[in-house]
Amino acid sequence: MPDDNNPIPHWQRQDLPPMLTRRFEFESYAETRRFLDGVAQLAEEARLHPNLSFGKTYVSVTIDADGKKVGPDCVALAQKIDGLVAPAT
Amino acid sequence: MPDDNNPIPHWQRQDLPPMLTRRFEFESYAETRRFLDGVAQLAEEARLHPNLSFGKTYVSVTIDADGKKVGPDCVALAQKIDGLVAPAT
């Protein structure tokens, strides 16, 4: 059942250890690189250091909460990262 | 027993699927970023797309051989990546 109040429905939440993860797929390495650069900039602005795992056409983002509960700062970063791939509508 | 003829002793070789992996640790996020940029450039020159997994102070590099045997091109890229962290002696 979808939760309309969940601001980040595409992310998986894990509680132990607390983290948010989402996998993104791309058509080309160029798109993958552009996305990685965008995430690096957003992460720097948020002063968070998500773990990224990527290959030619995918990126898995894991935002870990450093052992604390997943907080609004983590959710805000996840939303901004979603914004990098949101259709411009 | 060390193999003096192994050009990449710090890498682990796996045969199924064929790949080379090495984990690198750094003191700071700035060093991690510098290393990542270096790997991206070397990979582009080699026309290979290693899988990278990284956090604030570590990078795991996996060079997969696309199902084929690990060839000289993979070993050469591993050596060049080693060169990014080799002490300047």
Backbone of each chain as nested JSON, in Angstrom:
{
  "chains": [
    {"id": "A", "residues": [
      {"number": 1, "name": "MET", "atoms": {"N": [0.858, -1.2, 0.0], "CA": [0.0, 0.0, 0.0], "C": [0.886, 1.238, 0.0]}},
      {"number": 2, "name": "PRO", "atoms": {"N": [0.775, 2.089, -1.014], "CA": [1.653, 3.251, -1.074], "C": [1.337, 4.241, 0.046]}},
      {"number": 3, "name": "ASP", "atoms": {"N": [2.37, 4.864, 0.526], "CA": [2.218, 5.851, 1.594], "C": [2.366, 7.238, 0.965]}},
      {"number": 4, "name": "ASP", "atoms": {"N": [1.246, 7.915, 0.835], "CA": [1.263, 9.211, 0.146], "C": [2.081, 10.246, 0.893]}},
      {"number": 5, "name": "ASN", "atoms": {"N": [2.322, 9.993, 2.164], "CA": [3.082, 10.968, 2.945], "C": [4.583, 10.701, 2.945]}},
      {"number": 6, "name": "ASN", "atoms": {"N": [4.992, 9.64, 2.246], "CA": [6.42, 9.336, 2.187], "C": [7.068, 10.217, 1.12]}},
      {"number": 7, "name": "PRO", "atoms": {"N": [7.969, 11.117, 1.538], "CA": [8.565, 12.024, 0.554], "C": [9.557, 11.327, -0.385]}},
      {"number": 8, "name": "ILE", "atoms": {"N": [10.006, 10.145, -0.014], "CA": [11.014, 9.459, -0.834], "C": [10.615, 7.994, -1.063]}},
      {"number": 9, "name": "PRO", "atoms": {"N": [9.522, 7.777, -1.842], "CA": [8.994, 6.42, -2.017], "C": [9.926, 5.469, -2.757]}},
      {"number": 10, "name": "HIS", "atoms": {"N": [10.915, 5.998, -3.499], "CA": [11.802, 5.118, -4.266], "C": [12.991, 4.625, -3.451]}},
      {"number": 11, "name": "TRP", "atoms": {"N": [13.114, 5.099, -2.23], "CA": [14.248, 4.707, -1.398], "C": [13.848, 3.608, -0.44]}},
      {"number": 12, "name": "GLN", "atoms": {"N": [14.799, 2.724, -0.183], "CA": [14.555, 1.698, 0.835], "C": [15.138, 2.17, 2.151]}},
      {"number": 13, "name": "ARG", "atoms": {"N": [14.356, 2.023, 3.198], "CA": [14.811, 2.385, 4.527], "C": [15.232, 1.129, 5.253]}},
      {"number": 14, "name": "GLN", "atoms": {"N": [16.354, 1.211, 5.901], "CA": [16.792, 0.092, 6.731], "C": [17.05, 0.664, 8.116]}},
      {"number": 15, "name": "ASP", "atoms": {"N": [16.746, -0.109, 9.145], "CA": [16.879, 0.432, 10.502], "C": [18.16, 0.021, 11.218]}},
      {"number": 16, "name": "LEU", "atoms": {"N": [18.681, -1.143, 10.889], "CA": [19.879, -1.622, 11.603], "C": [20.937, -2.082, 10.625]}},
      {"number": 17, "name": "PRO", "atoms": {"N": [21.981, -1.342, 10.327], "CA": [22.172, 0.055, 10.74], "C": [21.252, 0.977, 9.964]}},
      {"number": 18, "name": "PRO", "atoms": {"N": [20.93, 2.135, 10.534], "CA": [19.986, 3.03, 9.879], "C": [20.547, 3.619, 8.584]}},
      {"number": 19, "name": "MET", "atoms": {"N": [19.838, 3.411, 7.477], "CA": [20.296, 3.955, 6.2], "C": [19.174, 3.986, 5.172]}},
      {"number": 20, "name": "LEU", "atoms": {"N": [19.392, 4.798, 4.168], "CA": [18.487, 4.883, 3.016], "C": [19.269, 4.458, 1.788]}},
      {"number": 21, "name": "THR", "atoms": {"N": [18.663, 3.658, 0.925], "CA": [19.37, 3.274, -0.307], "C": [18.444, 3.364, -1.521]}},
      {"number": 22, "name": "ARG", "atoms": {"N": [19.032, 3.712, -2.649], "CA": [18.303, 3.67, -3.911], "C": [19.296, 3.395, -5.04]}},
      {"number": 23, "name": "ARG", "atoms": {"N": [18.859, 2.574, -5.991], "CA": [19.676, 2.272, -7.158], "C": [19.121, 3.03, -8.356]}},
      {"number": 24, "name": "PHE", "atoms": {"N": [19.992, 3.664, -9.102], "CA": [19.614, 4.421, -10.29], "C": [20.267, 3.774, -11.508]}},
      {"number": 25, "name": "GLU", "atoms": {"N": [19.513, 3.705, -12.605], "CA": [20.059, 3.115, -13.838], "C": [20.097, 4.179, -14.928]}},
      {"number": 26, "name": "PHE", "atoms": {"N": [21.105, 4.108, -15.771], "CA": [21.263, 5.114, -16.825], "C": [21.498, 4.452, -18.175]}},
      {"number": 27, "name": "GLU", "atoms": {"N": [21.347, 5.25, -19.216], "CA": [21.504, 4.736, -20.576], "C": [22.962, 4.693, -21.003]}},
      {"number": 28, "name": "SER", "atoms": {"N": [23.777, 5.585, -20.422], "CA": [25.154, 5.703, -20.908], "C": [26.08, 6.063, -19.745]}},
      {"number": 29, "name": "TYR", "atoms": {"N": [27.363, 5.883, -19.982], "CA": [28.367, 6.246, -18.984], "C": [28.371, 7.756, -18.768]}},
      {"number": 30, "name": "ALA", "atoms": {"N": [28.128, 8.522, -19.845], "CA": [28.105, 9.986, -19.722], "C": [27.007, 10.427, -18.741]}},
      {"number": 31, "name": "GLU", "atoms": {"N": [25.835, 9.806, -18.859], "CA": [24.734, 10.123, -17.931], "C": [25.092, 9.727, -16.501]}},
      {"number": 32, "name": "THR", "atoms": {"N": [25.732, 8.563, -16.372], "CA": [26.149, 8.096, -15.043], "C": [27.099, 9.102, -14.412]}},
      {"number": 33, "name": "ARG", "atoms": {"N": [28.068, 9.592, -15.203], "CA": [29.048, 10.558, -14.688], "C": [28.37, 11.858, -14.265]}},
      {"number": 34, "name": "ARG", "atoms": {"N": [27.432, 12.318, -15.089], "CA": [26.725, 13.56, -14.764], "C": [25.987, 13.417, -13.441]}},
      {"number": 35, "name": "PHE", "atoms": {"N": [25.323, 12.283, -13.265], "CA": [24.595, 12.031, -12.022], "C": [25.556, 11.999, -10.829]}},
      {"number": 36, "name": "LEU", "atoms": {"N": [26.694, 11.307, -10.992], "CA": [27.682, 11.22, -9.901], "C": [28.183, 12.605, -9.506]}},
      {"number": 37, "name": "ASP", "atoms": {"N": [28.447, 13.445, -10.495], "CA": [28.913, 14.801, -10.19], "C": [27.843, 15.576, -9.423]}},
      {"number": 38, "name": "GLY", "atoms": {"N": [26.582, 15.389, -9.832], "CA": [25.48, 16.056, -9.144], "C": [25.367, 15.599, -7.697]}},
      {"number": 39, "name": "VAL", "atoms": {"N": [25.47, 14.285, -7.487], "CA": [25.386, 13.754, -6.121], "C": [26.539, 14.286, -5.271]}},
      {"number": 40, "name": "ALA", "atoms": {"N": [27.738, 14.343, -5.853], "CA": [28.908, 14.822, -5.101], "C": [28.67, 16.257, -4.627]}},
      {"number": 41, "name": "GLN", "atoms": {"N": [28.093, 17.074, -5.509], "CA": [27.858, 18.469, -5.133], "C": [26.784, 18.585, -4.049]}},
      {"number": 42, "name": "LEU", "atoms": {"N": [25.691, 17.846, -4.207], "CA": [24.623, 17.888, -3.202], "C": [25.122, 17.381, -1.849]}},
      {"number": 43, "name": "ALA", "atoms": {"N": [25.936, 16.319, -1.892], "CA": [26.447, 15.736, -0.648], "C": [27.356, 16.733, 0.067]}},
      {"number": 44, "name": "GLU", "atoms": {"N": [28.155, 17.439, -0.725], "CA": [29.06, 18.419, -0.145], "C": [28.251, 19.529, 0.534]}},
      {"number": 45, "name": "GLU", "atoms": {"N": [27.23, 20.012, -0.173], "CA": [26.377, 21.059, 0.394], "C": [25.71, 20.587, 1.686]}},
      {"number": 46, "name": "ALA", "atoms": {"N": [25.305, 19.313, 1.71], "CA": [24.62, 18.77, 2.894], "C": [25.603, 18.333, 3.987]}},
      {"number": 47, "name": "ARG", "atoms": {"N": [26.886, 18.374, 3.667], "CA": [27.923, 17.87, 4.567], "C": [27.659, 16.428, 5.01]}},
      {"number": 48, "name": "LEU", "atoms": {"N": [27.14, 15.652, 4.065], "CA": [26.968, 14.221, 4.303], "C": [27.837, 13.477, 3.295]}},
      {"number": 49, "name": "HIS", "atoms": {"N": [28.185, 12.247, 3.613], "CA": [29.026, 11.469, 2.709], "C": [28.367, 10.141, 2.409]}},
      {"number": 50, "name": "PRO", "atoms": {"N": [27.393, 10.151, 1.505], "CA": [26.764, 8.875, 1.159], "C": [27.793, 7.923, 0.547]}},
      {"number": 51, "name": "ASN", "atoms": {"N": [27.54, 6.641, 0.699], "CA": [28.372, 5.651, 0.015], "C": [27.798, 5.433, -1.373]}},
      {"number": 52, "name": "LEU", "atoms": {"N": [28.653, 5.488, -2.369], "CA": [28.198, 5.298, -3.739], "C": [28.884, 4.084, -4.317]}},
      {"number": 53, "name": "SER", "atoms": {"N": [28.116, 3.3, -5.034], "CA": [28.67, 2.137, -5.706], "C": [28.2, 2.254, -7.146]}},
      {"number": 54, "name": "PHE", "atoms": {"N": [29.143, 2.306, -8.09], "CA": [28.687, 2.516, -9.467], "C": [29.514, 1.767, -10.482]}},
      {"number": 55, "name": "GLY", "atoms": {"N": [28.877, 1.512, -11.599], "CA": [29.534, 0.927, -12.757], "C": [29.189, 1.788, -13.954]}},
      {"number": 56, "name": "LYS", "atoms": {"N": [29.309, 1.232, -15.149], "CA": [29.125, 2.03, -16.359], "C": [27.743, 2.704, -16.416]}},
      {"number": 57, "name": "THR", "atoms": {"N": [26.697, 1.966, -16.047], "CA": [25.342, 2.506, -16.239], "C": [24.439, 2.382, -15.005]}},
      {"number": 58, "name": "TYR", "atoms": {"N": [25.047, 2.315, -13.822], "CA": [24.212, 2.299, -12.614], "C": [24.945, 2.98, -11.477]}},
      {"number": 59, "name": "VAL", "atoms": {"N": [24.165, 3.462, -10.537], "CA": [24.717, 4.014, -9.294], "C": [23.809, 3.568, -8.15]}},
      {"number": 60, "name": "SER", "atoms": {"N": [24.391, 2.978, -7.113], "CA": [23.634, 2.712, -5.891], "C": [24.064, 3.728, -4.857]}},
      {"number": 61, "name": "VAL", "atoms": {"N": [23.095, 4.437, -4.289], "CA": [23.385, 5.444, -3.276], "C": [22.934, 4.915, -1.932]}},
      {"number": 62, "name": "THR", "atoms": {"N": [23.824, 4.967, -0.95], "CA": [23.459, 4.607, 0.417], "C": [23.775, 5.782, 1.32]}},
      {"number": 63, "name": "ILE", "atoms": {"N": [22.725, 6.327, 1.917], "CA": [22.91, 7.424, 2.858], "C": [22.823, 6.809, 4.244]}},
      {"number": 64, "name": "ASP", "atoms": {"N": [23.953, 6.735, 4.923], "CA": [23.865, 6.127, 6.252], "C": [23.871, 7.22, 7.306]}},
      {"number": 65, "name": "ALA", "atoms": {"N": [23.183, 6.923, 8.38], "CA": [22.92, 7.938, 9.393], "C": [23.933, 7.859, 10.524]}},
      {"number": 66, "name": "ASP", "atoms": {"N": [25.07, 7.201, 10.25], "CA": [26.146, 7.156, 11.243], "C": [25.692, 6.54, 12.552]}},
      {"number": 67, "name": "GLY", "atoms": {"N": [24.822, 5.537, 12.462], "CA": [24.365, 4.852, 13.668], "C": [23.173, 5.503, 14.34]}},
      {"number": 68, "name": "LYS", "atoms": {"N": [22.917, 6.779, 13.981], "CA": [21.737, 7.454, 14.554], "C": [20.507, 7.162, 13.703]}},
      {"number": 69, "name": "LYS", "atoms": {"N": [19.339, 7.559, 14.175], "CA": [18.111, 7.378, 13.405], "C": [18.214, 8.17, 12.096]}},
      {"number": 70, "name": "VAL", "atoms": {"N": [17.607, 7.636, 11.031], "CA": [17.59, 8.376, 9.769], "C": [16.845, 9.69, 10.011]}},
      {"number": 71, "name": "GLY", "atoms": {"N": [17.523, 10.805, 9.874], "CA": [16.937, 12.102, 10.225], "C": [16.504, 12.904, 9.013]}},
      {"number": 72, "name": "PRO", "atoms": {"N": [15.939, 14.068, 9.255], "CA": [15.462, 14.929, 8.173], "C": [16.573, 15.329, 7.206]}},
      {"number": 73, "name": "ASP", "atoms": {"N": [17.822, 15.426, 7.699], "CA": [18.922, 15.794, 6.807], "C": [19.157, 14.711, 5.752]}},
      {"number": 74, "name": "CYS", "atoms": {"N": [19.029, 13.434, 6.181], "CA": [19.195, 12.321, 5.234], "C": [18.055, 12.31, 4.218]}},
      {"number": 75, "name": "VAL", "atoms": {"N": [16.84, 12.51, 4.705], "CA": [15.672, 12.502, 3.813], "C": [15.766, 13.665, 2.819]}},
      {"number": 76, "name": "ALA", "atoms": {"N": [16.21, 14.83, 3.306], "CA": [16.327, 16.003, 2.432], "C": [17.343, 15.736, 1.321]}},
      {"number": 77, "name": "LEU", "atoms": {"N": [18.463, 15.098, 1.679], "CA": [19.471, 14.781, 0.658], "C": [18.905, 13.792, -0.36]}},
      {"number": 78, "name": "ALA", "atoms": {"N": [18.183, 12.777, 0.127], "CA": [17.579, 11.783, -0.776], "C": [16.635, 12.475, -1.764]}},
      {"number": 79, "name": "GLN", "atoms": {"N": [15.859, 13.429, -1.262], "CA": [14.925, 14.149, -2.14], "C": [15.663, 14.955, -3.199]}},
      {"number": 80, "name": "LYS", "atoms": {"N": [16.749, 15.598, -2.775], "CA": [17.529, 16.388, -3.737], "C": [18.161, 15.485, -4.794]}},
      {"number": 81, "name": "ILE", "atoms": {"N": [18.627, 14.316, -4.37], "CA": [19.208, 13.37, -5.332], "C": [18.119, 12.897, -6.303]}},
      {"number": 82, "name": "ASP", "atoms": {"N": [16.925, 12.629, -5.786], "CA": [15.79, 12.283, -6.663], "C": [15.593, 13.373, -7.715]}},
      {"number": 83, "name": "GLY", "atoms": {"N": [15.773, 14.629, -7.28], "CA": [15.579, 15.764, -8.185], "C": [16.505, 15.724, -9.394]}},
      {"number": 84, "name": "LEU", "atoms": {"N": [17.666, 15.073, -9.244], "CA": [18.621, 14.996, -10.356], "C": [18.078, 14.166, -11.514]}},
      {"number": 85, "name": "VAL", "atoms": {"N": [17.182, 13.236, -11.208], "CA": [16.66, 12.349, -12.258], "C": [15.175, 12.554, -12.503]}},
      {"number": 86, "name": "ALA", "atoms": {"N": [14.573, 13.517, -11.811], "CA": [13.136, 13.74, -11.982], "C": [12.863, 14.251, -13.387]}},
      {"number": 87, "name": "PRO", "atoms": {"N": [11.799, 13.755, -14.016], "CA": [11.434, 14.291, -15.327], "C": [11.067, 15.762, -15.178]}},
      {"number": 88, "name": "ALA", "atoms": {"N": [11.506, 16.569, -16.114], "CA": [11.293, 18.015, -16.032], "C": [9.878, 18.368, -16.454]}},
      {"number": 89, "name": "THR", "atoms": {"N": [8.927, 18.009, -15.596], "CA": [7.519, 18.312, -15.92], "C": [6.948, 19.262, -14.888]}}
    ]},
    {"id": "B", "residues": [
      {"number": 1, "name": "MET", "atoms": {"N": [53.449, -17.205, 0.097], "CA": [54.739, -16.952, -0.562], "C": [54.538, -15.888, -1.642]}},
      {"number": 2, "name": "PRO", "atoms": {"N": [55.246, -14.78, -1.562], "CA": [55.049, -13.733, -2.553], "C": [55.544, -14.165, -3.927]}},
      {"number": 3, "name": "ASP", "atoms": {"N": [54.842, -13.733, -4.919], "CA": [55.225, -14.04, -6.293], "C": [55.859, -12.789, -6.892]}},
      {"number": 4, "name": "ASP", "atoms": {"N": [57.177, -12.833, -7.045], "CA": [57.897, -11.65, -7.514], "C": [57.509, -11.247, -8.925]}},
      {"number": 5, "name": "ASN", "atoms": {"N": [56.896, -12.192, -9.642], "CA": [56.531, -11.875, -11.022], "C": [55.117, -11.32, -11.149]}},
      {"number": 6, "name": "ASN", "atoms": {"N": [54.442, -11.195, -10.025], "CA": [53.084, -10.647, -10.068], "C": [53.159, -9.124, -10.087]}},
      {"number": 7, "name": "PRO", "atoms": {"N": [52.725, -8.51, -11.195], "CA": [52.857, -7.052, -11.297], "C": [51.881, -6.314, -10.393]}},
      {"number": 8, "name": "ILE", "atoms": {"N": [50.855, -7.006, -9.887], "CA": [49.84, -6.321, -9.066], "C": [49.533, -7.137, -7.802]}},
      {"number": 9, "name": "PRO", "atoms": {"N": [50.541, -7.218, -6.888], "CA": [50.383, -8.072, -5.699], "C": [49.293, -7.609, -4.735]}},
      {"number": 10, "name": "HIS", "atoms": {"N": [48.873, -6.348, -4.813], "CA": [47.859, -5.862, -3.872], "C": [46.431, -6.134, -4.337]}},
      {"number": 11, "name": "TRP", "atoms": {"N": [46.285, -6.668, -5.525], "CA": [44.941, -6.918, -6.062], "C": [44.559, -8.369, -5.856]}},
      {"number": 12, "name": "GLN", "atoms": {"N": [43.271, -8.589, -5.627], "CA": [42.775, -9.952, -5.549], "C": [42.206, -10.335, -6.9]}},
      {"number": 13, "name": "ARG", "atoms": {"N": [42.599, -11.51, -7.332], "CA": [42.087, -12.03, -8.593], "C": [40.967, -13.008, -8.304]}},
      {"number": 14, "name": "GLN", "atoms": {"N": [39.894, -12.903, -9.059], "CA": [38.815, -13.864, -8.93], "C": [38.554, -14.4, -10.329]}},
      {"number": 15, "name": "ASP", "atoms": {"N": [38.246, -15.686, -10.415], "CA": [38.095, -16.263, -11.752], "C": [36.654, -16.38, -12.231]}},
      {"number": 16, "name": "LEU", "atoms": {"N": [35.72, -16.545, -11.289], "CA": [34.325, -16.734, -11.694], "C": [33.415, -15.791, -10.938]}},
      {"number": 17, "name": "PRO", "atoms": {"N": [32.951, -14.684, -11.472], "CA": [33.351, -14.144, -12.775], "C": [34.74, -13.526, -12.697]}},
      {"number": 18, "name": "PRO", "atoms": {"N": [35.441, -13.46, -13.826], "CA": [36.816, -12.97, -13.808], "C": [36.893, -11.487, -13.461]}},
      {"number": 19, "name": "MET", "atoms": {"N": [37.625, -11.167, -12.404], "CA": [37.781, -9.758, -12.015], "C": [38.971, -9.558, -11.092]}},
      {"number": 20, "name": "LEU", "atoms": {"N": [39.396, -8.313, -11.026], "CA": [40.456, -7.894, -10.109], "C": [39.847, -6.884, -9.144]}},
      {"number": 21, "name": "THR", "atoms": {"N": [40.174, -6.996, -7.863], "CA": [39.662, -6.012, -6.907], "C": [40.752, -5.564, -5.947]}},
      {"number": 22, "name": "ARG", "atoms": {"N": [40.678, -4.297, -5.553], "CA": [41.54, -3.781, -4.497], "C": [40.806, -2.673, -3.761]}},
      {"number": 23, "name": "ARG", "atoms": {"N": [40.998, -2.649, -2.435], "CA": [40.408, -1.604, -1.607], "C": [41.506, -0.625, -1.205]}},
      {"number": 24, "name": "PHE", "atoms": {"N": [41.225, 0.647, -1.34], "CA": [42.165, 1.711, -0.984], "C": [41.564, 2.525, 0.16]}},
      {"number": 25, "name": "GLU", "atoms": {"N": [42.409, 2.895, 1.132], "CA": [41.93, 3.702, 2.263], "C": [42.637, 5.05, 2.245]}},
      {"number": 26, "name": "PHE", "atoms": {"N": [41.932, 6.089, 2.651], "CA": [42.491, 7.434, 2.63], "C": [42.27, 8.145, 3.962]}},
      {"number": 27, "name": "GLU", "atoms": {"N": [43.01, 9.233, 4.137], "CA": [42.929, 9.986, 5.392], "C": [41.746, 10.954, 5.394]}},
      {"number": 28, "name": "SER", "atoms": {"N": [41.356, 11.402, 4.218], "CA": [40.336, 12.453, 4.157], "C": [39.467, 12.283, 2.917]}},
      {"number": 29, "name": "TYR", "atoms": {"N": [38.321, 12.962, 2.923], "CA": [37.433, 12.928, 1.774], "C": [38.1, 13.59, 0.566]}},
      {"number": 30, "name": "ALA", "atoms": {"N": [38.899, 14.628, 0.808], "CA": [39.588, 15.31, -0.297], "C": [40.517, 14.333, -1.034]}},
      {"number": 31, "name": "GLU", "atoms": {"N": [41.257, 13.531, -0.266], "CA": [42.144, 12.529, -0.889], "C": [41.341, 11.488, -1.656]}},
      {"number": 32, "name": "THR", "atoms": {"N": [40.216, 11.076, -1.06], "CA": [39.35, 10.095, -1.73], "C": [38.884, 10.64, -3.074]}},
      {"number": 33, "name": "ARG", "atoms": {"N": [38.456, 11.915, -3.091], "CA": [37.972, 12.547, -4.326], "C": [39.077, 12.609, -5.375]}},
      {"number": 34, "name": "ARG", "atoms": {"N": [40.281, 12.995, -4.929], "CA": [41.4, 13.087, -5.873], "C": [41.663, 11.736, -6.521]}},
      {"number": 35, "name": "PHE", "atoms": {"N": [41.658, 10.693, -5.688], "CA": [41.885, 9.342, -6.197], "C": [40.787, 8.944, -7.195]}},
      {"number": 36, "name": "LEU", "atoms": {"N": [39.541, 9.233, -6.852], "CA": [38.418, 8.89, -7.741], "C": [38.553, 9.578, -9.095]}},
      {"number": 37, "name": "ASP", "atoms": {"N": [38.953, 10.849, -9.055], "CA": [39.136, 11.573, -10.319], "C": [40.249, 10.941, -11.145]}},
      {"number": 38, "name": "GLY", "atoms": {"N": [41.326, 10.541, -10.471], "CA": [42.435, 9.882, -11.16], "C": [41.998, 8.572, -11.796]}},
      {"number": 39, "name": "VAL", "atoms": {"N": [41.231, 7.782, -11.048], "CA": [40.758, 6.502, -11.585], "C": [39.847, 6.736, -12.789]}},
      {"number": 40, "name": "ALA", "atoms": {"N": [38.976, 7.747, -12.688], "CA": [38.047, 8.03, -13.799], "C": [38.821, 8.347, -15.075]}},
      {"number": 41, "name": "GLN", "atoms": {"N": [39.899, 9.121, -14.917], "CA": [40.681, 9.495, -16.096], "C": [41.412, 8.283, -16.692]}},
      {"number": 42, "name": "LEU", "atoms": {"N": [42.041, 7.491, -15.835], "CA": [42.753, 6.292, -16.307], "C": [41.783, 5.322, -16.976]}},
      {"number": 43, "name": "ALA", "atoms": {"N": [40.589, 5.167, -16.383], "CA": [39.604, 4.225, -16.932], "C": [39.151, 4.685, -18.312]}},
      {"number": 44, "name": "GLU", "atoms": {"N": [38.975, 5.998, -18.438], "CA": [38.548, 6.541, -19.725], "C": [39.624, 6.28, -20.785]}},
      {"number": 45, "name": "GLU", "atoms": {"N": [40.881, 6.539, -20.417], "CA": [41.988, 6.298, -21.345], "C": [42.053, 4.828, -21.759]}},
      {"number": 46, "name": "ALA", "atoms": {"N": [41.767, 3.945, -20.786], "CA": [41.848, 2.506, -21.067], "C": [40.572, 1.979, -21.719]}},
      {"number": 47, "name": "ARG", "atoms": {"N": [39.56, 2.826, -21.821], "CA": [38.239, 2.42, -22.309], "C": [37.696, 1.228, -21.553]}},
      {"number": 48, "name": "LEU", "atoms": {"N": [37.957, 1.224, -20.245], "CA": [37.369, 0.203, -19.371], "C": [36.488, 0.93, -18.356]}},
      {"number": 49, "name": "HIS", "atoms": {"N": [35.547, 0.207, -17.788], "CA": [34.655, 0.819, -16.809], "C": [34.645, 0.008, -15.525]}},
      {"number": 50, "name": "PRO", "atoms": {"N": [35.688, 0.198, -14.695], "CA": [35.691, -0.534, -13.426], "C": [34.494, -0.126, -12.565]}},
      {"number": 51, "name": "ASN", "atoms": {"N": [34.056, -1.047, -11.722], "CA": [33.03, -0.702, -10.741], "C": [33.72, -0.11, -9.529]}},
      {"number": 52, "name": "LEU", "atoms": {"N": [33.238, 1.018, -9.062], "CA": [33.833, 1.669, -7.9], "C": [32.79, 1.748, -6.812]}},
      {"number": 53, "name": "SER", "atoms": {"N": [33.223, 1.473, -5.609], "CA": [32.349, 1.586, -4.456], "C": [33.11, 2.43, -3.461]}},
      {"number": 54, "name": "PHE", "atoms": {"N": [32.537, 3.565, -3.044], "CA": [33.322, 4.42, -2.167], "C": [32.483, 5.13, -1.117]}},
      {"number": 55, "name": "GLY", "atoms": {"N": [33.161, 5.472, -0.043], "CA": [32.573, 6.287, 1.01], "C": [33.535, 7.419, 1.286]}},
      {"number": 56, "name": "LYS", "atoms": {"N": [33.428, 7.996, 2.474], "CA": [34.228, 9.183, 2.776], "C": [35.733, 8.926, 2.643]}},
      {"number": 57, "name": "THR", "atoms": {"N": [36.194, 7.798, 3.135], "CA": [37.645, 7.569, 3.175], "C": [38.091, 6.211, 2.614]}},
      {"number": 58, "name": "TYR", "atoms": {"N": [37.267, 5.636, 1.723], "CA": [37.725, 4.392, 1.099], "C": [37.168, 4.295, -0.31]}},
      {"number": 59, "name": "VAL", "atoms": {"N": [37.867, 3.531, -1.123], "CA": [37.388, 3.214, -2.476], "C": [37.709, 1.75, -2.748]}},
      {"number": 60, "name": "SER", "atoms": {"N": [36.715, 0.986, -3.162], "CA": [36.963, -0.368, -3.649], "C": [36.85, -0.354, -5.161]}},
      {"number": 61, "name": "VAL", "atoms": {"N": [37.884, -0.833, -5.81], "CA": [37.903, -0.859, -7.273], "C": [37.739, -2.304, -7.73]}},
      {"number": 62, "name": "THR", "atoms": {"N": [36.805, -2.538, -8.624], "CA": [36.645, -3.862, -9.22], "C": [36.735, -3.721, -10.733]}},
      {"number": 63, "name": "ILE", "atoms": {"N": [37.76, -4.34, -11.287], "CA": [37.922, -4.33, -12.746], "C": [37.403, -5.664, -13.236]}},
      {"number": 64, "name": "ASP", "atoms": {"N": [36.262, -5.649, -13.894], "CA": [35.762, -6.952, -14.353], "C": [36.04, -7.104, -15.836]}},
      {"number": 65, "name": "ALA", "atoms": {"N": [36.255, -8.341, -16.206], "CA": [36.741, -8.628, -17.553], "C": [35.596, -8.98, -18.491]}},
      {"number": 66, "name": "ASP", "atoms": {"N": [34.372, -8.607, -18.085], "CA": [33.215, -8.807, -18.953], "C": [33.032, -10.272, -19.323]}},
      {"number": 67, "name": "GLY", "atoms": {"N": [33.305, -11.154, -18.373], "CA": [33.109, -12.577, -18.626], "C": [34.289, -13.261, -19.277]}},
      {"number": 68, "name": "LYS", "atoms": {"N": [35.209, -12.456, -19.859], "CA": [36.4, -13.06, -20.473], "C": [37.493, -13.213, -19.408]}},
      {"number": 69, "name": "LYS", "atoms": {"N": [38.582, -13.883, -19.767], "CA": [39.711, -14.015, -18.843], "C": [40.273, -12.635, -18.526]}},
      {"number": 70, "name": "VAL", "atoms": {"N": [40.769, -12.456, -17.304], "CA": [41.411, -11.18, -16.955], "C": [42.614, -11.013, -17.875]}},
      {"number": 71, "name": "GLY", "atoms": {"N": [42.609, -10.008, -18.71], "CA": [43.644, -9.844, -19.724], "C": [44.651, -8.772, -19.365]}},
      {"number": 72, "name": "PRO", "atoms": {"N": [45.635, -8.579, -20.241], "CA": [46.691, -7.587, -19.99], "C": [46.136, -6.17, -19.853]}},
      {"number": 73, "name": "ASP", "atoms": {"N": [45.008, -5.884, -20.518], "CA": [44.445, -4.538, -20.406], "C": [43.955, -4.265, -18.992]}},
      {"number": 74, "name": "CYS", "atoms": {"N": [43.37, -5.296, -18.351], "CA": [42.898, -5.147, -16.968], "C": [44.086, -4.981, -16.024]}},
      {"number": 75, "name": "VAL", "atoms": {"N": [45.112, -5.788, -16.227], "CA": [46.301, -5.719, -15.364], "C": [46.987, -4.366, -15.52]}},
      {"number": 76, "name": "ALA", "atoms": {"N": [47.061, -3.874, -16.77], "CA": [47.702, -2.579, -17.013], "C": [46.943, -1.467, -16.296]}},
      {"number": 77, "name": "LEU", "atoms": {"N": [45.613, -1.526, -16.329], "CA": [44.827, -0.5, -15.648], "C": [45.052, -0.587, -14.129]}},
      {"number": 78, "name": "ALA", "atoms": {"N": [45.088, -1.811, -13.602], "CA": [45.34, -1.992, -12.165], "C": [46.684, -1.375, -11.77]}},
      {"number": 79, "name": "GLN", "atoms": {"N": [47.688, -1.598, -12.605], "CA": [49.017, -1.045, -12.317], "C": [49.0, 0.474, -12.312]}},
      {"number": 80, "name": "LYS", "atoms": {"N": [48.283, 1.048, -13.291], "CA": [48.207, 2.514, -13.359], "C": [47.463, 3.065, -12.143]}},
      {"number": 81, "name": "ILE", "atoms": {"N": [46.417, 2.362, -11.707], "CA": [45.678, 2.81, -10.512], "C": [46.589, 2.724, -9.291]}},
      {"number": 82, "name": "ASP", "atoms": {"N": [47.384, 1.647, -9.199], "CA": [48.377, 1.546, -8.115], "C": [49.292, 2.767, -8.12]}},
      {"number": 83, "name": "GLY", "atoms": {"N": [49.633, 3.22, -9.322], "CA": [50.534, 4.357, -9.458], "C": [49.986, 5.636, -8.828]}},
      {"number": 84, "name": "LEU", "atoms": {"N": [48.653, 5.721, -8.721], "CA": [48.043, 6.914, -8.111], "C": [48.354, 7.019, -6.623]}},
      {"number": 85, "name": "VAL", "atoms": {"N": [48.616, 5.878, -5.987], "CA": [48.87, 5.894, -4.54], "C": [50.288, 5.483, -4.179]}},
      {"number": 86, "name": "ALA", "atoms": {"N": [51.111, 5.215, -5.196], "CA": [52.484, 4.785, -4.917], "C": [53.26, 5.926, -4.266]}},
      {"number": 87, "name": "PRO", "atoms": {"N": [54.047, 5.61, -3.249], "CA": [54.891, 6.648, -2.669], "C": [55.865, 7.168, -3.727]}},
      {"number": 88, "name": "ALA", "atoms": {"N": [56.065, 8.466, -3.741], "CA": [56.923, 9.09, -4.761], "C": [58.388, 8.896, -4.41]}},
      {"number": 89, "name": "THR", "atoms": {"N": [58.876, 7.661, -4.559], "CA": [60.29, 7.381, -4.247], "C": [61.006, 6.926, -5.506]}}
    ]}
  ]
}
